[in-house]
């Protein structure tokens, strides 16, 4: 009996070892991919965050009745010029200097590696388990895996992103000393308590829809690439090591662009919720307030900067991730 049990025990130990190796591999690959993307696209994120914030939004004012043709106390938006991406970039460079385009990079680097690592580990782990109970590599598997990974990552790393957003929104002159990440975190703690670090997390949960759309489209496009390669070389058994990384980069860019355009309003709401003050209190209240006071198009402010950042960032992250997995499987 012992001779029959021993191989199964050894097999289980080997399986657990392979599972731990797989999880570690996805953690490292996801972390390195996220770090590379964060460094290269930080200036675009600073501009995007400023465009999303209420500091550039026209505020409602109450004008006298004679100016409103008899409508007393009606809220109207003054005709302030709308600042675009390039104009804001020029203003930041002129008034605050190049260093301001890298505000929040510290928290970004601190958070992006664990955030991406947690995300990819949760995604791959959930997908592996769901493949055993549902149809393997189906859209349902990809959607549930992406949703679980997005919620897990958002919950664990929201305090880091809140500090990053506060730092990016802070305006300082060229010769003025900027607030450090630690000082910003301490100020949040003293003024708002521990709950303050989770402002905007509900918008992040709503943003899981973007993650789900992105990964479902990415997996579908990746499958199309595999099938295309199989048609070209039918005698070759495809593996991750044989994938065309240029094609993967295009798939990541296309899928991220589609997902970002569909789910973008949650980005604006999340930035407003993370601002100092209590004007914006909840996801639905902020969504309604921005749409009512600034118009529905205000929910898409900063979209151009977001796409300029997210498309190359997604391509860099996904290709770095796939490359790490590819290199590890060859070792």
C-alpha positions as a Markdown table, in Angstrom:
| # | Residue | x | y | z |
|---|---|---|---|---|
| 1 | Unk | 0.0 | 0.0 | 0.0 |
| 2 | Unk | 2.8 | 2.4 | 0.9 |
| 3 | Unk | 4.4 | 1.8 | -2.5 |
| 4 | Unk | 1.2 | 2.8 | -4.2 |
| 5 | Unk | 0.7 | 6.0 | -2.1 |
| 6 | Unk | 4.3 | 7.3 | -2.4 |
| 7 | Unk | 4.1 | 8.2 | -6.1 |
| 8 | Unk | 0.9 | 10.1 | -5.6 |
| 9 | Unk | 2.4 | 12.1 | -2.7 |
| 10 | Unk | 5.5 | 12.9 | -4.7 |
| 11 | Unk | 3.2 | 14.0 | -7.6 |
| 12 | Unk | 1.2 | 16.3 | -5.3 |
| 13 | Unk | 4.4 | 17.8 | -3.9 |
| 14 | Unk | 5.6 | 18.4 | -7.4 |
| 15 | Unk | 2.3 | 19.9 | -8.4 |
| 16 | Unk | 2.4 | 22.3 | -5.4 |
| 17 | Unk | 5.9 | 23.3 | -6.3 |
| 18 | Unk | 5.0 | 24.0 | -9.9 |
| 19 | Unk | 2.0 | 26.0 | -8.7 |
| 20 | Unk | 4.2 | 28.1 | -6.4 |
| 21 | Unk | 6.7 | 28.6 | -9.3 |
| 22 | Unk | 3.9 | 29.6 | -11.6 |
| 23 | Unk | 2.5 | 32.2 | -9.1 |
| 24 | Unk | 6.0 | 33.6 | -8.5 |
| 25 | Unk | 6.6 | 33.9 | -12.2 |
| 26 | Unk | 3.4 | 35.8 | -12.8 |
| 27 | Unk | 4.1 | 38.1 | -9.8 |
| 28 | Unk | 7.6 | 39.0 | -11.1 |
| 29 | Unk | 6.5 | 39.3 | -14.8 |
| 30 | Unk | 3.5 | 41.5 | -13.9 |
| 31 | Unk | 5.6 | 43.7 | -11.5 |
| 32 | Unk | 8.3 | 44.3 | -14.1 |
| 33 | Unk | 5.8 | 45.0 | -16.8 |
| 34 | Unk | 3.9 | 47.5 | -14.7 |
| 35 | Unk | 7.2 | 49.3 | -13.5 |
| 36 | Unk | 8.4 | 49.7 | -17.1 |
| 37 | Unk | 5.0 | 51.2 | -18.2 |
| 38 | Unk | 4.8 | 53.6 | -15.2 |
| 39 | Unk | 8.2 | 55.2 | -15.7 |
| 40 | Unk | 7.8 | 55.8 | -19.5 |
| 41 | Unk | 4.2 | 57.2 | -19.3 |
| 42 | Unk | 4.3 | 59.2 | -16.0 |
| 43 | Unk | 4.2 | 62.7 | -17.6 |
| 44 | Unk | 1.0 | 61.8 | -19.5 |
| 45 | Unk | -0.6 | 60.6 | -16.3 |
| 46 | Unk | 0.1 | 63.9 | -14.6 |
| 47 | Unk | -1.5 | 65.9 | -17.4 |
| 48 | Unk | -4.4 | 63.5 | -17.5 |
| 49 | Unk | -5.0 | 63.7 | -13.7 |
| 50 | Unk | -5.0 | 67.5 | -13.9 |
| 51 | Unk | -7.5 | 67.5 | -16.7 |
| 52 | Unk | -9.8 | 65.2 | -14.8 |
| 53 | Unk | -9.7 | 67.3 | -11.6 |
| 54 | Unk | -12.2 | 69.9 | -10.5 |
| 55 | Unk | -9.5 | 72.6 | -10.5 |
| 56 | Unk | -9.9 | 73.1 | -14.2 |
| 57 | Unk | -13.6 | 72.7 | -14.2 |
| 58 | Unk | -15.9 | 75.7 | -14.7 |
| 59 | Unk | -17.7 | 76.2 | -11.4 |
| 60 | Unk | -21.5 | 77.0 | -11.3 |
| 61 | Unk | -22.3 | 80.5 | -10.2 |
| 62 | Unk | -25.6 | 82.2 | -9.4 |
| 63 | Unk | -26.2 | 85.3 | -11.6 |
| 64 | Unk | -28.8 | 88.0 | -11.0 |
| 65 | Unk | -32.3 | 87.6 | -12.4 |
| 66 | Unk | -31.8 | 90.4 | -15.0 |
| 67 | Unk | -28.9 | 88.5 | -16.5 |
| 68 | Unk | -30.8 | 85.3 | -16.6 |
| 69 | Unk | -33.9 | 86.7 | -18.3 |
| 70 | Unk | -36.2 | 86.3 | -15.3 |
| 71 | Unk | -34.9 | 83.0 | -14.1 |
| 72 | Unk | -33.8 | 83.8 | -10.6 |
| 73 | Unk | -31.2 | 81.6 | -8.9 |
| 74 | Unk | -30.4 | 79.4 | -11.8 |
| 75 | Unk | -27.0 | 77.7 | -12.0 |
| 76 | Unk | -25.1 | 78.5 | -15.2 |
| 77 | Unk | -21.6 | 77.7 | -16.2 |
| 78 | Unk | -19.4 | 80.7 | -17.0 |
| 79 | Unk | -17.7 | 80.8 | -20.4 |
| 80 | Unk | -14.2 | 79.8 | -19.2 |
| 81 | Unk | -11.8 | 78.6 | -21.9 |
| 82 | Unk | -11.4 | 74.9 | -21.9 |
| 83 | Unk | -7.7 | 73.9 | -21.5 |
| 84 | Unk | -6.6 | 71.1 | -23.7 |
| 85 | Unk | -3.8 | 68.5 | -23.4 |
| 86 | Unk | -1.1 | 70.4 | -25.1 |
| 87 | Unk | -2.0 | 73.7 | -23.5 |
| 88 | Unk | -1.9 | 72.2 | -20.0 |
| 89 | Unk | 1.4 | 70.5 | -20.8 |
| 90 | Unk | 2.9 | 73.9 | -21.8 |
| 91 | Unk | 1.6 | 75.6 | -18.7 |
| 92 | Unk | 3.1 | 72.9 | -16.4 |
| 93 | Unk | 6.5 | 73.2 | -18.1 |
| 94 | Unk | 6.5 | 77.0 | -18.0 |
| 95 | Unk | 5.3 | 77.5 | -14.4 |
| 96 | Unk | 6.4 | 74.3 | -12.6 |
| 97 | Unk | 9.2 | 72.8 | -14.6 |
| 98 | Unk | 9.9 | 69.4 | -16.1 |
| 99 | Unk | 10.1 | 67.8 | -12.6 |
| 100 | Unk | 6.4 | 68.4 | -12.1 |
| 101 | Unk | 5.7 | 66.0 | -14.9 |
| 102 | Unk | 7.0 | 63.3 | -12.7 |
| 103 | Unk | 5.0 | 64.2 | -9.6 |
| 104 | Unk | 3.7 | 61.0 | -8.0 |
| 105 | Unk | 6.3 | 58.8 | -9.7 |
| 106 | Unk | 7.5 | 57.6 | -6.3 |
| 107 | Unk | 4.2 | 56.2 | -5.1 |
| 108 | Unk | 3.6 | 55.0 | -8.7 |
| 109 | Unk | 6.8 | 53.0 | -8.6 |
| 110 | Unk | 6.1 | 51.8 | -5.1 |
| 111 | Unk | 2.6 | 50.8 | -6.1 |
| 112 | Unk | 2.7 | 49.7 | -9.7 |
| 113 | Unk | 4.9 | 46.6 | -9.2 |
| 114 | Unk | 2.8 | 45.1 | -6.3 |
| 115 | Unk | -0.4 | 46.3 | -8.1 |
| 116 | Unk | 0.5 | 44.6 | -11.4 |
| 117 | Unk | 2.0 | 41.6 | -9.6 |
| 118 | Unk | -1.1 | 41.1 | -7.5 |
| 119 | Unk | -3.3 | 41.6 | -10.5 |
| 120 | Unk | -1.5 | 39.2 | -12.8 |
| 121 | Unk | -1.1 | 36.6 | -10.0 |
| 122 | Unk | -4.8 | 36.8 | -9.2 |
| 123 | Unk | -5.8 | 36.7 | -12.8 |
| 124 | Unk | -3.7 | 33.7 | -13.7 |
| 125 | Unk | -4.6 | 31.9 | -10.4 |
| 126 | Unk | -8.3 | 32.4 | -10.9 |
| 127 | Unk | -8.1 | 31.5 | -14.5 |
| 128 | Unk | -6.3 | 28.2 | -13.8 |
| 129 | Unk | -9.0 | 27.2 | -11.2 |
| 130 | Unk | -11.9 | 28.3 | -13.4 |
| 131 | Unk | -10.5 | 26.3 | -16.3 |
| 132 | Unk | -11.1 | 23.1 | -14.3 |
| 133 | Unk | -14.7 | 23.8 | -13.6 |
| 134 | Unk | -15.8 | 25.8 | -16.6 |
| 135 | Unk | -15.1 | 25.6 | -20.3 |
| 136 | Unk | -11.3 | 26.2 | -20.5 |
| 137 | Unk | -10.2 | 29.6 | -21.9 |
| 138 | Unk | -13.8 | 30.7 | -22.5 |
| 139 | Unk | -15.0 | 34.3 | -22.3 |
| 140 | Unk | -16.7 | 33.6 | -19.0 |
| 141 | Unk | -13.4 | 32.4 | -17.5 |
| 142 | Unk | -11.6 | 35.5 | -18.8 |
| 143 | Unk | -14.3 | 37.9 | -17.5 |
| 144 | Unk | -14.6 | 36.4 | -14.0 |
| 145 | Unk | -10.8 | 36.2 | -13.7 |
| 146 | Unk | -10.3 | 39.8 | -14.8 |
| 147 | Unk | -13.0 | 41.0 | -12.4 |
| 148 | Unk | -11.6 | 39.1 | -9.4 |
| 149 | Unk | -8.1 | 40.3 | -10.2 |
| 150 | Unk | -9.3 | 44.0 | -10.6 |
| 151 | Unk | -11.2 | 44.0 | -7.3 |
| 152 | Unk | -8.3 | 42.4 | -5.4 |
| 153 | Unk | -5.7 | 44.8 | -6.8 |
| 154 | Unk | -7.9 | 47.9 | -6.3 |
| 155 | Unk | -8.6 | 47.0 | -2.7 |
| 156 | Unk | -5.0 | 46.3 | -1.6 |
| 157 | Unk | -3.4 | 49.3 | -3.4 |
| 158 | Unk | -5.9 | 52.1 | -3.2 |
| 159 | Unk | -4.0 | 54.0 | -0.5 |
| 160 | Unk | -1.0 | 54.2 | -2.7 |
| 161 | Unk | -3.0 | 55.6 | -5.7 |
| 162 | Unk | -4.7 | 58.1 | -3.5 |
| 163 | Unk | -1.4 | 59.6 | -2.3 |
| 164 | Unk | -0.2 | 59.6 | -5.9 |
| 165 | Unk | -3.3 | 61.5 | -7.1 |
| 166 | Unk | -2.9 | 64.1 | -4.3 |
| 167 | Unk | 0.7 | 64.7 | -5.3 |
| 168 | Unk | -0.1 | 65.1 | -8.9 |
| 169 | Unk | -2.8 | 67.6 | -8.2 |
| 170 | Unk | -0.6 | 69.7 | -6.0 |
| 171 | Unk | 0.7 | 72.9 | -7.8 |
| 172 | Unk | 4.1 | 74.2 | -6.8 |
| 173 | Unk | 6.3 | 76.9 | -8.4 |
| 174 | Unk | 9.7 | 76.1 | -9.8 |
| 175 | Unk | 11.5 | 77.1 | -6.6 |
| 176 | Unk | 8.9 | 75.8 | -4.1 |
| 177 | Unk | 9.6 | 72.6 | -2.3 |
| 178 | Unk | 7.1 | 69.8 | -3.2 |
| 179 | Unk | 5.4 | 67.6 | -0.7 |
| 180 | Unk | 6.9 | 64.1 | -0.4 |
| 181 | Unk | 4.8 | 60.9 | -0.5 |
| 182 | Unk | 5.3 | 60.4 | 3.3 |
| 183 | Unk | 4.2 | 63.9 | 4.1 |
| 184 | Unk | 1.2 | 63.6 | 1.9 |
| 185 | Unk | 0.2 | 60.2 | 3.5 |
| 186 | Unk | 0.6 | 61.7 | 7.0 |
| 187 | Unk | -1.6 | 64.7 | 6.1 |
| 188 | Unk | -4.3 | 62.3 | 4.7 |
| 189 | Unk | -4.1 | 60.3 | 7.9 |
| 190 | Unk | -4.3 | 63.3 | 10.3 |
| 191 | Unk | -7.1 | 65.0 | 8.4 |
| 192 | Unk | -9.3 | 62.1 | 7.2 |
| 193 | Unk | -8.2 | 59.0 | 9.2 |
| 194 | Unk | -7.7 | 55.5 | 7.7 |
| 195 | Unk | -10.9 | 55.8 | 5.8 |
| 196 | Unk | -9.4 | 58.7 | 3.8 |
| 197 | Unk | -7.0 | 56.3 | 2.1 |
| 198 | Unk | -9.9 | 54.5 | 0.5 |
| 199 | Unk | -11.6 | 57.4 | -1.1 |
| 200 | Unk | -12.3 | 56.6 | -4.7 |
| 201 | Unk | -12.2 | 52.8 | -4.2 |
| 202 | Unk | -15.8 | 52.5 | -5.3 |
| 203 | Unk | -14.9 | 54.1 | -8.6 |
| 204 | Unk | -12.1 | 51.6 | -8.9 |
| 205 | Unk | -14.6 | 48.8 | -8.4 |
| 206 | Unk | -16.7 | 50.3 | -11.2 |
| 207 | Unk | -13.6 | 50.5 | -13.3 |
| 208 | Unk | -13.3 | 46.7 | -13.1 |
| 209 | Unk | -15.6 | 46.8 | -16.2 |
| 210 | Unk | -12.7 | 48.4 | -18.1 |
| 211 | Unk | -10.3 | 45.6 | -16.9 |
| 212 | Unk | -12.8 | 42.9 | -17.9 |
| 213 | Unk | -13.4 | 44.4 | -21.4 |
| 214 | Unk | -9.6 | 44.8 | -21.9 |
| 215 | Unk | -8.7 | 41.2 | -21.0 |
| 216 | Unk | -11.6 | 39.6 | -22.8 |
| 217 | Unk | -10.7 | 41.5 | -26.0 |
| 218 | Unk | -7.0 | 40.9 | -25.4 |
| 219 | Unk | -7.5 | 37.1 | -25.0 |
| 220 | Unk | -9.7 | 37.0 | -28.0 |
| 221 | Unk | -7.2 | 38.8 | -30.2 |
| 222 | Unk | -4.4 | 36.7 | -28.8 |
| 223 | Unk | -6.3 | 33.6 | -29.8 |
| 224 | Unk | -6.9 | 35.0 | -33.3 |
| 225 | Unk | -3.1 | 35.5 | -33.6 |
| 226 | Unk | -2.5 | 31.9 | -32.6 |
| 227 | Unk | -5.0 | 30.6 | -35.1 |
| 228 | Unk | -3.4 | 32.8 | -37.8 |
| 229 | Unk | 0.0 | 31.5 | -37.0 |
| 230 | Unk | -1.3 | 27.9 | -37.1 |
| 231 | Unk | -2.7 | 28.6 | -40.6 |
| 232 | Unk | 0.7 | 29.9 | -41.7 |
| 233 | Unk | 2.7 | 27.0 | -40.1 |
| 234 | Unk | 0.2 | 24.1 | -39.7 |
| 235 | Unk | 3.0 | 21.6 | -39.0 |
| 236 | Unk | 4.3 | 23.5 | -35.9 |
| 237 | Unk | 2.7 | 23.1 | -32.5 |
| 238 | Unk | 2.3 | 26.6 | -31.1 |
| 239 | Unk | 3.4 | 27.5 | -27.6 |
| 240 | Unk | 3.7 | 30.8 | -25.8 |
| 241 | Unk | 7.4 | 30.9 | -26.9 |
| 242 | Unk | 6.3 | 31.1 | -30.6 |
| 243 | Unk | 4.0 | 34.1 | -30.3 |
| 244 | Unk | 4.6 | 37.2 | -32.3 |
| 245 | Unk | 5.3 | 40.0 | -29.7 |
| 246 | Unk | 4.5 | 42.7 | -32.2 |
| 247 | Unk | 1.1 | 41.2 | -32.7 |
| 248 | Unk | 0.6 | 40.9 | -28.9 |
| 249 | Unk | 1.6 | 44.6 | -28.6 |
| 250 | Unk | -1.1 | 45.5 | -31.2 |
| 251 | Unk | -3.6 | 43.3 | -29.5 |
| 252 | Unk | -2.9 | 44.9 | -26.1 |
| 253 | Unk | -3.2 | 48.4 | -27.6 |
| 254 | Unk | -6.4 | 47.8 | -29.5 |
| 255 | Unk | -8.1 | 46.1 | -26.5 |
| 256 | Unk | -7.0 | 48.8 | -24.1 |
| 257 | Unk | -8.2 | 51.6 | -26.4 |
| 258 | Unk | -11.7 | 50.0 | -26.7 |
| 259 | Unk | -12.0 | 49.3 | -23.0 |
| 260 | Unk | -10.8 | 52.8 | -22.0 |
| 261 | Unk | -13.3 | 54.6 | -24.3 |
| 262 | Unk | -16.2 | 52.6 | -22.9 |
| 263 | Unk | -15.4 | 52.8 | -19.2 |
| 264 | Unk | -13.6 | 56.2 | -19.0 |
| 265 | Unk | -16.1 | 58.2 | -16.9 |
| 266 | Unk | -15.1 | 56.2 | -13.8 |
| 267 | Unk | -11.6 | 57.7 | -14.1 |
| 268 | Unk | -12.9 | 61.2 | -13.8 |
| 269 | Unk | -15.2 | 60.3 | -10.9 |
| 270 | Unk | -12.3 | 58.5 | -9.1 |
| 271 | Unk | -10.0 | 61.6 | -9.5 |
| 272 | Unk | -12.7 | 63.9 | -8.1 |
| 273 | Unk | -13.3 | 61.5 | -5.1 |
| 274 | Unk | -9.6 | 61.5 | -4.3 |
| 275 | Unk | -9.4 | 65.3 | -4.2 |
| 276 | Unk | -9.1 | 67.1 | -0.8 |
| 277 | Unk | -12.5 | 68.3 | 0.6 |
| 278 | Unk | -15.9 | 66.7 | 0.8 |
| 279 | Unk | -17.7 | 68.1 | -2.2 |
| 280 | Unk | -17.6 | 64.7 | -3.8 |
| 281 | Unk | -18.9 | 62.0 | -1.5 |
| 282 | Unk | -19.8 | 58.9 | -3.4 |
| 283 | Unk | -19.6 | 57.4 | -6.9 |
| 284 | Unk | -23.2 | 58.0 | -8.0 |
| 285 | Unk | -23.3 | 61.5 | -6.3 |
| 286 | Unk | -20.1 | 62.6 | -8.1 |
| 287 | Unk | -21.2 | 61.2 | -11.4 |
| 288 | Unk | -24.5 | 63.1 | -11.2 |
| 289 | Unk | -22.9 | 66.3 | -9.9 |
| 290 | Unk | -20.3 | 66.4 | -12.7 |
| 291 | Unk | -22.8 | 65.7 | -15.4 |
| 292 | Unk | -25.3 | 68.3 | -14.1 |
| 293 | Unk | -22.9 | 71.1 | -13.5 |
| 294 | Unk | -20.4 | 70.6 | -16.3 |
| 295 | Unk | -22.3 | 68.6 | -18.8 |
| 296 | Unk | -22.0 | 64.9 | -19.8 |
| 297 | Unk | -18.9 | 65.6 | -21.9 |
| 298 | Unk | -17.1 | 66.5 | -18.7 |
| 299 | Unk | -17.0 | 62.8 | -17.8 |
| 300 | Unk | -14.6 | 62.4 | -20.8 |
| 301 | Unk | -12.2 | 65.2 | -19.9 |
| 302 | Unk | -8.6 | 64.1 | -20.3 |
| 303 | Unk | -9.5 | 61.2 | -22.5 |
| 304 | Unk | -6.9 | 62.1 | -25.1 |
| 305 | Unk | -4.2 | 62.2 | -22.5 |
| 306 | Unk | -5.5 | 59.0 | -21.0 |
| 307 | Unk | -5.4 | 57.2 | -24.4 |
| 308 | Unk | -1.9 | 58.5 | -25.2 |
| 309 | Unk | -0.8 | 57.1 | -21.8 |
| 310 | Unk | -2.8 | 53.9 | -21.5 |
| 311 | Unk | -2.3 | 52.5 | -25.0 |
| 312 | Unk | 1.5 | 52.4 | -25.0 |
| 313 | Unk | 1.5 | 51.6 | -21.3 |
| 314 | Unk | -0.8 | 48.6 | -21.8 |
| 315 | Unk | 1.3 | 47.5 | -24.8 |
| 316 | Unk | 4.5 | 47.8 | -22.7 |
| 317 | Unk | 3.0 | 46.0 | -19.7 |
| 318 | Unk | 1.4 | 43.1 | -21.6 |
| 319 | Unk | 4.4 | 42.5 | -23.9 |
| 320 | Unk | 6.9 | 42.7 | -21.0 |
| 321 | Unk | 4.7 | 40.3 | -19.1 |
| 322 | Unk | 4.4 | 37.9 | -22.0 |
| 323 | Unk | 8.1 | 38.2 | -22.7 |
| 324 | Unk | 9.0 | 37.3 | -19.1 |
| 325 | Unk | 6.7 | 34.2 | -19.3 |
| 326 | Unk | 8.2 | 33.3 | -22.6 |
| 327 | Unk | 11.8 | 33.5 | -21.4 |
| 328 | Unk | 11.0 | 31.6 | -18.2 |
| 329 | Unk | 9.4 | 28.7 | -20.1 |
| 330 | Unk | 12.6 | 28.4 | -22.2 |
| 331 | Unk | 14.8 | 28.1 | -19.2 |
